[in-house]
Amino acid sequence: MNPQRNLLFDFFGYSLFGFFLLSCSNALSPEAPLFEVASALGTVGLSTGITDALSITGKATLICLMFIGRLGVLTFGIAIWSKTTNNKEEVSVMDDLAV
């Protein structure tokens, strides 16, 4: 999978997850949570003014989405989903260097 497609899927995945959490935790019209999620991921700073009416779960969701948007969706996705291997063998090369 190329990086552009990966970025697109990550962005839509985080958007849908955030929209789902905001919609389930608060009784709002569908436009407001969708706008808030897109604004938080894009770190735009715009709001529809619903943040006062959000539950703790909704506010925490927006905070996490703002953090993910600030780091970058692709960077955050790679950090979370990549498999790190510590099986790298260090090879020490001893050469006689002429100085």
The 8 nearest C-alpha neighbors of each residue, nearest first, counted from 0:
[[1, 5, 2, 4, 3, 6, 8, 7],
 [0, 2, 4, 3, 5, 6, 7, 8],
 [3, 1, 5, 4, 6, 0, 73, 7],
 [4, 2, 6, 5, 1, 7, 0, 8],
 [3, 5, 7, 6, 2, 1, 8, 0],
 [4, 6, 2, 8, 3, 7, 9, 1],
 [7, 5, 9, 3, 4, 73, 8, 2],
 [6, 8, 4, 10, 5, 9, 11, 3],
 [7, 9, 5, 11, 10, 6, 12, 4],
 [10, 8, 12, 6, 7, 11, 5, 13],
 [11, 9, 7, 13, 12, 8, 14, 6],
 [12, 10, 14, 8, 9, 13, 15, 7],
 [11, 13, 9, 15, 14, 10, 8, 16],
 [12, 14, 16, 10, 11, 15, 17, 9],
 [15, 13, 11, 17, 12, 16, 18, 10],
 [14, 16, 18, 12, 17, 13, 19, 11],
 [15, 17, 13, 19, 18, 14, 12, 20],
 [18, 16, 20, 14, 19, 15, 13, 21],
 [17, 19, 15, 21, 16, 20, 33, 32],
 [18, 20, 16, 22, 17, 21, 15, 23],
 [21, 19, 17, 23, 18, 22, 24, 16],
 [22, 20, 18, 57, 24, 19, 23, 25],
 [21, 23, 19, 25, 20, 24, 18, 32],
 [24, 22, 20, 21, 25, 19, 26, 18],
 [23, 25, 21, 22, 20, 57, 56, 54],
 [26, 24, 22, 23, 27, 21, 53, 54],
 [25, 27, 22, 24, 28, 23, 21, 53],
 [28, 26, 25, 29, 22, 31, 32, 30],
 [27, 29, 30, 31, 26, 32, 22, 33],
 [30, 28, 31, 32, 27, 33, 22, 18],
 [31, 29, 33, 28, 32, 34, 27, 35],
 [30, 32, 34, 33, 29, 28, 35, 47],
 [33, 31, 35, 34, 30, 18, 29, 21],
 [34, 32, 36, 30, 31, 35, 18, 37],
 [33, 35, 31, 37, 32, 36, 38, 30],
 [34, 36, 32, 38, 33, 37, 39, 46],
 [37, 35, 39, 33, 38, 34, 32, 40],
 [38, 36, 34, 40, 39, 35, 41, 33],
 [37, 39, 35, 41, 43, 36, 40, 42],
 [38, 40, 65, 42, 36, 41, 37, 64],
 [41, 39, 68, 37, 64, 42, 65, 38],
 [40, 42, 38, 43, 39, 68, 37, 65],
 [43, 41, 39, 40, 44, 38, 68, 65],
 [44, 42, 38, 41, 45, 39, 40, 37],
 [43, 45, 42, 38, 46, 39, 41, 35],
 [46, 44, 43, 38, 47, 35, 39, 42],
 [47, 45, 48, 35, 44, 38, 49, 34],
 [46, 48, 49, 31, 45, 35, 34, 50],
 [49, 47, 46, 50, 51, 52, 31, 45],
 [48, 50, 52, 51, 47, 53, 46, 31],
 [49, 51, 53, 52, 48, 58, 46, 47],
 [52, 50, 49, 53, 48, 54, 58, 55],
 [53, 51, 49, 50, 54, 25, 48, 57],
 [54, 52, 50, 57, 51, 58, 25, 49],
 [53, 55, 57, 56, 58, 52, 25, 24],
 [54, 56, 58, 57, 59, 53, 60, 24],
 [57, 55, 59, 54, 58, 60, 24, 20],
 [58, 56, 60, 54, 21, 53, 55, 59],
 [57, 59, 55, 61, 60, 56, 53, 62],
 [58, 60, 62, 56, 61, 57, 55, 63],
 [61, 59, 57, 63, 58, 62, 56, 64],
 [60, 62, 64, 58, 63, 59, 65, 39],
 [61, 63, 59, 65, 60, 64, 58, 66],
 [64, 62, 66, 60, 65, 61, 67, 59],
 [63, 65, 67, 61, 66, 40, 62, 39],
 [66, 64, 39, 68, 62, 63, 40, 67],
 [65, 67, 63, 69, 64, 68, 70, 62],
 [68, 66, 64, 70, 69, 65, 72, 71],
 [67, 69, 40, 71, 65, 66, 70, 41],
 [70, 68, 66, 71, 67, 65, 42, 40],
 [71, 69, 67, 68, 66, 75, 74, 72],
 [70, 72, 68, 74, 69, 73, 67, 75],
 [71, 73, 75, 74, 68, 67, 76, 10],
 [72, 74, 76, 6, 75, 71, 77, 9],
 [75, 73, 77, 71, 76, 72, 78, 70],
 [74, 76, 78, 72, 73, 77, 71, 79],
 [77, 75, 73, 79, 78, 74, 80, 72],
 [76, 78, 81, 74, 80, 75, 79, 73],
 [79, 77, 75, 76, 80, 81, 74, 73],
 [78, 80, 76, 77, 81, 75, 82, 74],
 [81, 79, 77, 76, 78, 82, 75, 83],
 [82, 80, 77, 78, 79, 83, 76, 84],
 [83, 81, 84, 80, 79, 78, 77, 85],
 [82, 84, 81, 85, 86, 78, 80, 79],
 [83, 85, 86, 82, 87, 81, 88, 80],
 [84, 86, 87, 83, 88, 82, 89, 81],
 [85, 87, 84, 88, 83, 89, 82, 90],
 [88, 86, 85, 89, 84, 90, 83, 91],
 [89, 87, 90, 86, 85, 91, 84, 92],
 [88, 90, 87, 91, 86, 92, 85, 93],
 [91, 89, 88, 92, 87, 93, 86, 94],
 [90, 92, 89, 93, 88, 94, 87, 95],
 [93, 91, 94, 90, 89, 95, 96, 88],
 [92, 94, 91, 95, 96, 90, 97, 89],
 [95, 93, 96, 92, 97, 91, 98, 90],
 [94, 96, 97, 93, 98, 92, 91, 90],
 [97, 95, 94, 98, 93, 92, 91, 90],
 [96, 98, 95, 94, 93, 92, 91, 90],
 [97, 96, 95, 94, 93, 92, 91, 90]]
